[in-house]
Structures are given as structure tokens and as C-alpha cells.
Amino acid sequence: MQLEALAFDVFGTVVDWRGSIVREGKALTKRTGVEVDWKQFADAWRAEYRPAIDRVRHHEIPWTKLDELHRQILDQLIERFDVNGLNGQQISTFNRAWHRLTPWPDAVAGLKRLRSRYIVTTLSNGNTSLLIDMAKYAQLPWDCIFSTELCHHYKPDPEAYLMAAELLDLAPHQIMMVAAHHEDLNAAQALGFKTAFVARPLERGPNPADITIPDLPFNIVAKDFGDLADKLGA
């Protein structure tokens, strides 16, 4: 496939955002006594992510980095969930919980294997400082960190994917987009990128239903990063 680089979606694909936000919320409860259903809170926070970035993509609001969008959503959720007793510093610290997300169990080892043969980079809607903090916190072995903040276009805008090709000095077909989300992969594939779907059935919480990996029109469908490394010969 003349493959030179792998560009990874991060939230949900590399890290467990839901479990991490729930963990951070429970820690906040221990520190402050504030009682919240943190699973519902995490789901609500993430549910507002796409509408928020779409307002930027559709030019309803100026370019706004993800940390600021997360804070706007958080302020709304504090009212919706009737959260009382948090001061400004506690709210700001909790907003940065997105900088401290835990990787899926296979992520770090799988990335190290893949990095032995390919360039591995983020291609995420997370802002640059968020992705750097997360990489240090989770010990993610990226060769480079590409944030859509660099081009002021959120995925799935074409400009976000083409930015990665330009910065790597590679043609789209030499890069594989890796994600757990169909829309991300479809957008990259339409521009000539190779694509790998990695199943993350627990992204939105435990699901007792039988999980099967669907037959999807991507170059690779993998169970996890170890399986992806096997299939790419890393």
C-alpha cells in the first residue's frame, strides 16, 4: 500500500474518554462532596461535543479551540445537573480532565509496535496543548502531534486531513487514518487516505450485548491496536 504513516483519531480510539471523565468526577466528589451521576454527566458532556464543533465548522461562531468549547458545555451542564458548591478553580481543573484521559489497555503497546515501522501521529480535534498533556499523562509514544487547531478546521472538514498530508510531505494514499468512528474514516477515505477501523465497543460504556466487528468498506478492520499491528506487519 506504499504506507508510510498512521494518523490516529484520539478520543474514543486511543483513550477511554468516558471512563476517564467518570473517574475524574468521582475524584471531584471525594474532594468536594458534590454528588452527581457522573456517567450521565460524562455522556451529556460528550453529546454536546459534535454540536459545538459544528457551530465552528458552519461559521456560526469564530474559531474556538476545544478546551474553550468544553468549558462552555461544562458551564451549561453545571446548571442542568444543578451542581452547586464548586469554585472557579475547581471548575477549571475539572474542565482539564480531558487532558488526563486514560488509554485503552492495548493502546500504548500497540502504538510502540506500529511506530517501529511507521510514522505515528495524532489527527485530532483536541487542541495542541490538550494533546501534549494527554500524551505525557498517558505515555503515548507519538512521533508528532497534529491538532486541527493548526488549520482552524475541525474534522471531518477536508482541510484537517489534507493538513496532515502536507505536514508529513506525503500523498494521502501513503497515510492511513485510524479511528473507531465511521464518519472520520469516510471523510479521510474520500480524500484518498487508507483507512483502518478499530473497534472500541466500550467507548460509551459497558454493553452486555454480543459484540461483533462488522464487515466495513475500509482497508483494515481490527479488534485493537495489537491486531492492527499484526495486520500491518509491525
C-alpha positions, 0 to 999 in steps of 0.5 A: 500500500506504499504506507508510510504513516498512521494518523490516529483519531484520539478520543474514543480510539486511543483513550477511554474518554468516558471512563476517564471523565467518570473517574475524574468526577468521582475524584471531584466528589471525594474532594468536594462532596458534590454528588452527581451521576457522573456517567450521565454527566460524562455522556451529556458532556460528550453529546454536546461535543459534535454540536459545538464543533459544528457551530465552528465548522458552519461559521456560526461562531469564530474559531474556538479551540476545544478546551474553550468549547468544553468549558462552555458545555461544562458551564451549561451542564453545571446548571442542568445537573444543578451542581452547586458548591464548586469554585472557579478553580475547581471548575477549571481543573475539572474542565482539564480532565480531558487532558488526563484521559486514560488509554485503552489497555492495548493502546500504548503497546500497540502504538510502540509496535506500529511506530517501529515501522511507521510514522505515528501521529495524532489527527485530532480535534483536541487542541495542541496543548490538550494533546501534549498533556494527554500524551505525557499523562498517558505515555503515548509514544507519538512521533508528532502531534497534529491538532486541527487547531493548526488549520482552524478546521475541525474534522471531518472538514477536508482541510484537517486531513489534507493538513496532515498530508502536507505536514508529513510531505506525503500523498494521502494514499501513503497515510492511513487514518485510524479511528473507531468512528465511521464518519472520520474514516469516510471523510479521510477515505474520500480524500484518498487516505487508507483507512483502518477501523478499530473497534472500541465497543466500550467507548460509551460504556459497558454493553452486555450485548454480543459484540461483533466487528462488522464487515466495513468498506475500509482497508483494515478492520481490527479488534485493537491496536495489537491486531492492527499491528499484526495486520500491518506487519509491525 
